[in-house]
Amino acid sequence: MMPACCSTRTPPRSSRARSRASPPMRRCCSPCVARRWRARRNSPGGARRSSRWRASSAPPGVRSLMRFCMVTTFYPPYHLGGDAVYVQALARAVRRAGHEVEVVHCEDAFRLGGRVPASLPPEDDGIVVHRLRSAWGALSPLITQQTGRPGLKRRELEAILARDFDVIHFHNISLVGGPGVLSLGRARTKLYSLHEHWLLCPTHIFWKNRERACDRPTCFSCCLRSGVPPQLWRLGTLIARELENIDLLFAPSEFTAGRHRDAGISRPIEILPLFSRFDGVGVNTPVRAGRPRFLFVGRVTPPKGIRQLVDAFVRLPEYDLDVAGDGELRVALEHEFESARNIRFLGEVTATELPALYAAARATIVPSLAPETFGLVAVESFACSTPVLALEAGGCGEVVRASNAGVVCDDMDALVVAIHRLAREPRLAEEMGRRGRAAYETTYNETTHVRAYLDHVQTLIDAAARRTP
């Protein structure tokens, strides 16, 4: 007999899977879900039956149908930066490869500070999205931030992650469940992507006291000066214990992998570079002639070095700068530099508008002062045959050097020299752009990335199957 707590109905808003084709789903208490899941998987031949069903249901060319769940704090349109952009691109790519994909994220985390999501048309991309929204509002992510555990979201997360997933892939977990979420779920394999330095730094990005890149750890005072509530749980072993639930960590660059290994992260780490969400082919752009135009894409915040870049272009009136993105400095900078006619603040730009901006630029500039884990903007620029000028700040410089499709500079003075050089040598910029395009076609494209990703997944699942008696 079905327990009183279980019923078949359309789920409430807090955990509704937002999909046009979403049917009514069985909503149960977490113990009931877990009980049914264990009974199915632990029954004689249960895992083998599940495996045979997936193999027989797989589309042509797919070895076996797998079920993925991506767990992340932010997901479009409830997002701020590149991690959510990548999660959506990966989810869609895995879905196009013939697998089933669900995404869980915390809507309350995005709404902290009164943020309102961009108004985007609904997309029927075949992905089931669970947008967690608590009746307690902002209290839910704040409890997670202070305890390192799911808190008010635990019951919903348990119910979702107890389903029959083959892969649970954790991304930015800072406000959706903290390290405590890593122990939830019983998938055949669990993954974690190092989008930021959150495992090592409470500010996520090694940005000290809201004014400069971190030179040495003074985390408690830095949190106070940065407006981030100190997390006392970081003084214990919670992160190390919970990471034991993860089979493999993905780092987008050697820099990021090395930084985490040096900090004592002992779980296996593999390098998996990110990819451009668009291929840049057939972009209808104006000819790169006349006044050289340069491009900045990203959050308009101090760690991104945007103020220093704008200051530099005020002294370079012969060149144009487009600033695509939003953030805490945008309004102030627009007001302060409204008389600079060579600088345009475009605000938030959609993914459909970005390729034309990349392709029309002499170069894309990444002037980050805080160390980047990768530099997604760089590979998007490469896809559009546009070179990149970057400051020496983490993984982005690694990408530019590997492709030989731009210049990595030690400081802002050197960056200005590189701007002058590409402005005066358009053929050099075109050659660097061709190298960038070649790097995109061989390394930073969706097909290459998803193939490597699924190969890692299959290797882990095969290894787990060999260990199972």
N, C-alpha and C positions, 0 to 999 in steps of 0.2 A: 504494500500500500504506500502511496506517495506521502511523505511527511507533510504536515500542515504548512511548513515554511516554503514548500516548493509548488510552483504553478507554472503553467504555460501561458505567457502573456507577452505583450510588447514591453521591453524593458523601459524603466523610467529614464529621464533625460540624463541623469548622472552617469549612466553606463551604456546608453543607447549606441549601438553601432550605426553610425551615420552612413547609410548606403541606400541608394534608391531601391535596390532589390532586396533589402534586408527583410527576411521573414520574421514572424514572431519567434522568439527563442525561449528555451526553458530557463527560467531564472530561479536559481536555487541558493540556499545558504552554502557557504564554502565547504563545510564538512560533507554535505550531500554530493557536491560536484566531485570532491576529492575521492569519496567512497566509490562512486560509479567509475571514475577514471582508473583507480587502482584495480577495481574488480575486472574491468575490461582488459587492462594491460597484464595483470597477473594471472589471468585465467590460463589454463593449459592451451598453448598455441596461440594465445591472444596477440602477442607481439608479431608472430609469424603471419597470422591472418591479416593483421593491420598492414604489414609490409607487402604481402601479396596483393592486397586490395589497392594499395598505392601504386604498385608497379603496373597493375592492369588498368588503372584509371589514368595513367600518365599520358599527356599529349605525345604525338609523334616526335621523336628526337630527344625526349626527356627520359632519363634513366629511370626515375621514379618520382611520383608526385609527392611533394613534401609540404608540410604546413609550418609556416613561419609566424612568429609573433615578435614584432619590434616594440620595445618598451623605451619610451623617451619622455622627457619633460615637455618639450615643445614640438608641435607639428603644424604645418600650414593649415589654415591661415593664422593659427595661434602661435606665432614664432617671432624670433628676433634676429637670428643669425644663421650662419652657414650649416650648423649641425642639423637643424630641422630640414633645410633644403636637401642635404645629402640623404637623410633618412627617407624622405619622400621619394627622391630619385631612385634609391636602392629598392624601396618597397615596390615601386612601379616596374623596375627592371626585373626583379624576381618574379613578379606577377606575369610579366610578358614572357618570361622563360617557362611558364606553364605551371607555376606553383601557387598555392594559396597563401595569402598574406593578411594578417591582422595587425593593427597598430594600436597601442595604448599610450595615451598621453594625458597630462594634467592641465586642463583648461584653466583651473584656478591659478596656477603658477603664472600663466601669461597675464591674467587680469590683475595681478599685483600692481599697485600704483595707478589703477584706473585705466589700464591699457584697453584699447578697443581693436579687435582684429580688422584687417583689411577686408573690404567687401569684395569677395571673389565669387564667381558663378560656381554652382555645385558641379563636381566632376565625377562622372561614373567611370572610375578607373579600375573597378573590380576589387578594391581594397576595403576591408571592413575596418572602420576606425572607431575606437572606444574613447570618447572624450570624457574624462572623469571630472565631474563638477560637484563639489560637496555643498550641502546646505550651510556649512560653516564658512564657506567662501575662502578668504585669504588665510584663515587660521589653519586650513589643511596643509598647504605647502610650508607654512612657517613651522608647524609642528615637525614636519619631515626635516626641515633645515636644522632644527635644534636637536633632534634626537637621532638623525641618521637612519630613521626607519619609516615605513609607510604611514603609520599613524592612522588617521581617519580614512585613508584610502585602502587600508589593508584588506578589508573584507571583499571589496570589489576586485582588487588585484588578485587575491587568492582564487576567486571564482573564475576569473578570465584565464589566469595562467595554469589552472588545473586542467584545462582542456587538453585534448590529445595533440599537442604540438610536437613536431619533430625538432624544431629549432626555436629557442628563445634568444633573441639578440638584444642585449641592453646597450643603450646609447648614452645620452645625457640623463643620468638618473638622479641628479642633484635634488630636485623638488618633487619628483614623481614617486620616490620611495627610498632614496638614499642607499647606502650600502646594504641595508636590511632587505631590500627588494630582491637582491641577488639569490637569496635562498628559496624564493618562491618558485613554484612550478616544477614539473617533473619531465621536462623535455629530454629527448635522446641526446641533445648537446646544447650547451649554453655558451654564448659568445658575448664579448664586451668590446666596444669601440672607443678608443681614446681620442675623442673629438677635441677635448680640452685637457688642461692639466688639473682637473678637479680632484682627482685622487690624491694629488700632492699639494694643492693650493686652495684655500677657502675662497679666494677671489676668482678661481678658475684659470686665470691667465698670467700669473706671476706679475701683476701690476701693483707696485708697492705704494701704499699711502695715497692712492689716487693721483700719483704724480710722476712715477718713473718705473722702469723695469726693475724687478726684484734682484737685489745683489746678494742678500743673505736672508735666511728665514727669521722673521720677527712677527710670527703670524698673529698673535693676540693683539698687539698694538696696531698692526696693519689693518686688521679687521675693524677695530674701533675707528681708525682714521678713514677707512674706506666706506663706512656705513654698512658693514656686513656684520650681523650678529655673530660673535665668537661661537665656535662649535666645540664644546668641551669633549664631545665624544671622539674627536680626532686625536686626543691624547692617549686613548686606549688602543686596543687591537681590533676594533670593529672592521676596519677596511681589510686588513690582512685575513681575518677569519672568513669574511663573506666572499672574498675573492677566491677562496678554495672551492666555491661552487661553480666557478667559471673554467671551462675547458681551454679556451683560447682567447687572448686579447689581440685585437687588430690595432696596429699603429699606422697612421698614414705616411709616416716618414721615419728615416733612421734617427733623425734628431729626437723625435718624440719617443721612440722605442728606447733609445739610449738614456734619455732623461728619466724614464720610469724605472729602467733596470738599475741605474745608478742610485735611485732612491730606495731600492730594496724590494721592488715588485718582483716576485719570484715566479709567478705564473708564466706559462709560455706566451711569447709575443711574436706575431708575424707581421711583416710589413705589407700593407695593402693600400697603395696610393688611391686617393679619391679620383672621381671622374667628372667630366663636364656633363651637365644635364642636357645640353644641346650640342649639335655637331657643327654648327656654323656654315654648313653648305648652303649655297644659294641665298645668302643674306643680301638683301637689296640695300646697298649702302652707297653714299656719295663717294666719288673718287677722292683718294687721300691727296688732295692738292690744296694750294693756297696756304693759309695760316696753319701751322702744325697744331693739332688738337690732341691733348692728353686726357686720360680718363682715370678717375678714382671710383672704385666700386666697393661699398661696404658700410659698416656702421660708422656714423659720424660721431665718434667718441674719442677721448684723449689717447687711449692706448693705440689707436689706429694711426696716430701721427698726422691727422688731418689738419690741425691748426698749423703745424710747421710747414706742411705742403702748401696750404693756401698762402701763408706768409711768403713762401718762396715765389709763387706765381704772381703775387703783387709786384715783385721786383722783376718779373719776366713778362712785361705787357705785350711782347711780340708773339707770345704763345697763348693758346686757349686751354682752359681746364674745365672739364665737366665733372661734377661731384654727384654720383648716383648713390643714394642711400639716405637713411634717416638716423636720428640719434640725438642725444642730449645736447650736442653742440650746434646742431644745424641752424636753429632759429637765430641764435646769437651770432654765428658766423655770417649768416645772410645779412643781418642788420649791420654788422661791423664792416663788411666788405661790399656793401651794395654799390659803391662807386667804382669797384673794380670790374670793368666791362668785359674783361677776358675770362672771368670766372662765373660759371653757371651752377647753381644748386638745383638739381633736378628732383630732389626728394626721392621717395620710394619708387623704384622702377620695376615693372613686371618682368617675368622671365621671357615673355614674348618680345619685349622692347630691348632687352639687354644685348642680344647678338649684334644688332645694328650699331649700337653705341661702341661695342668692342671693335667691330670691323672698321669703323670710321676713325678710330684713334691712331695716332702715330705710335703710341705705346700706352699700356696700362701701368699705373704706378701703384705699388704696394709699399707705403712708407711706415709700416707698423713699427712701433717702439717696443711693444711687448712681444715675446717670442710666439710665433704662430706654430700650431701643430702641423700645418700643411700649407695652406694657401689655395683654397678652392678657386678664388678669383683668377689666379695665375693660369690654371688649366682651362678655365672657361675662355680666357683671353687667347690661349694657344689654339683652341678650337676654331677661333675666328681669324687665325693667322696674324695675330697682333702680339708683338714682343712685350716683355715685362721688365720694368725697372723696379727693383726692390731693395729695401734696406736689409742689412744683415740681421735678421731676427727670426731664428728658428727654421722651421721646415720649409718656408716659402723660398728662401735662398737655395736650399737643397734642390728644389724642383727646377728653379731657373738655371742653376749650374748644370744639372744633369741633362737638360735639353739644349743648353748653349743657345737659348732663345731670349736672351736679354742680358741685363747687367745687374750684379749684386754689389751694392755700395756700402761702405763702412759708416757713412754719416750723411747728413743732409747736404753738406757742401759737395761731396762726391756725387750725390744724386742730381744736384743741379748741373754739374758737369756732364753727366750722362744725358740729361734732358737736352742740353745744348747740342750734344753730339748727334743724337737721333733726329733732332729738329733740322740740323744742317746736312745730314747724310741720309736722305730717304731710302737710298738703295740698301744701305746697311740695315735700316729698320725692316725693309721688305725681306731681306735675307734672314734676319732673325725671326721674322714672322713665319717664314717657310719652315724653319727649324722647329718652331713651336707647333705648327700644324702637323709636322711629321711626328713629333713627340705625342701629340694627341692621338694620332692614328695608330701608333704602336703601343701606347701605354695608358693614356688617360681617357679612354673611351668606354662607353657602357659595356660593350661586348667583352672586351678584355677583362674589365673589372668583375663582371658578374661570373664569367667563366672561372676566374681565380677564386672568387668568393665561394661558389658552389663546389669547387674542387676541395677547398678547405673543409667545408661542411661535410661532404661525402667521406673524406678521409677520417674525420672525427667520428662519424656515425658508424663507419665500418670498423674502426678500432673498438668502439663501445660494444658492437655486436660480437666481436671476437672475445671480449672479456666476459660476455654474458653466458652462463652455462646453459 
